[in-house]
Amino acid sequence: MGGDSQGGGGDDPAMPVWEGVLVEFSFVGMGLGLALAVPAYLRRRWPDAFTGRVGDGPRTVPPWAAVVGAAVGLVWLYWAAGGTLGIAHPGRRNADWYVLAAVWGFWALAGSAGIWTVARARPAGIPRWLPLTLGWVGSGSLFAWSAWKLPLMLYVALADPAGLTPPESLTVAVVLHLGAVLAGAAMMRTLVRARIRMSESRALREAGIRVEG
């Protein structure tokens, strides 16, 4: 990052190293806690949806959101690996930026894979809680992160504030974050509908068993 964006510029004292480390660890802890707490809460609220194995429920057409989410994730992983296509200011990238791009990309791909698996009910045999967990956490990551990054990128593009220049092209960033917000919201909708279909399918099977018995 350039010198004009550093916290130690001007008369402001620089943040102590130990304080920066604590802040970083607090965000890491919060992220890990949410990644564990969200599926645990959902499993307690909708236990029927998380039991059984993939292939037990009905199959549906793979949602477009999984494709968009995977595309966004691949771009972020490409940047995390050092790719420069779509990067307008390579010198503005730092270690934090690379790590965050890798995290965004991983959860986008993991969530998209989970949604695809739930929709297609393939590969059969794996526990349902695995793709559901990846789908919920991945969709939440896509939506929540880009929901605040998108307005920020639009603000930078329109106002051009001094000292606030992201590494990526503003046009590319806006398109990516807009796609991530839409994909994340649609993936959540797919998961809710999949839960409803799964509950209906099990109710019908149980009713059939009772009638035959």
C-alpha positions, 0 to 999 in steps of 0.5 A, a space after each residue: 500500500 502507498 504511504 498516503 494510506 498508512 495509519 502512521 501518516 501525519 500527526 496520528 501515531 502508528 498502531 502498535 504491532 501488538 495491537 494490530 496482531 490482537 485486532 487480526 486475531 479477533 477477526 479470525 476468531 470471529 470468522 471461525 466462530 461464525 463458521 461453526 455457530 451458523 451450521 450448528 444453529 441451523 442443525 438444531 433448528 432444522 434437524 430433519 434437513 441435516 440428517 440422512 445422505 445426499 440422494 435421499 431427497 428430490 433433484 432439481 436444476 442446478 441454480 445459476 447462483 452456484 455458477 456465478 458464485 464459483 466464477 467469483 470465487 475463481 477470480 478471487 483465488 486467481 488474484 490471491 495466487 498473484 494474478 494481475 488481470 483486473 488489477 489496476 494498481 498492483 503496488 497497492 496489494 499487501 499480505 492482508 489483501 492476498 489472505 482475504 482474497 484467498 478466504 473469499 475465493 475458498 468460501 465462494 467455491 465451497 458454497 457453490 459446490 455445496 449448493 450444486 450438490 444439494 440441488 443435484 442430489 449427487 454424489 449420493 451417499 455423503 452426509 447431507 450436513 456437509 454440503 448444507 454446511 458449506 452452502 450456508 457458510 459460503 452463501 453467507 460469506 458471499 452476501 455479507 462480505 460483498 454487501 458492504 464492499 459493493 457500496 464502498 467500491 461505488 463510493 470510491 468510483 463516484 467520489 474518488 476520495 484521496 488516499 483510498 485506492 483499491 488494488 483492483 479495477 473499480 469496474 471489475 470490483 463492482 461487477 464481482 461484488 454485485 454478482 457475489 451479493 446476488 449469488 449469495 442471496 439466491 443460494 440462501 433461497 435455494 437452501 431454504 427451498 431445499 429444506 422445504 422440499 426435503 421435509 415434504 418428501 419425507 412426509 410423503 414417504 412416511 404417509 405412504 409407509 403408514 398407509 401400506 402398513 
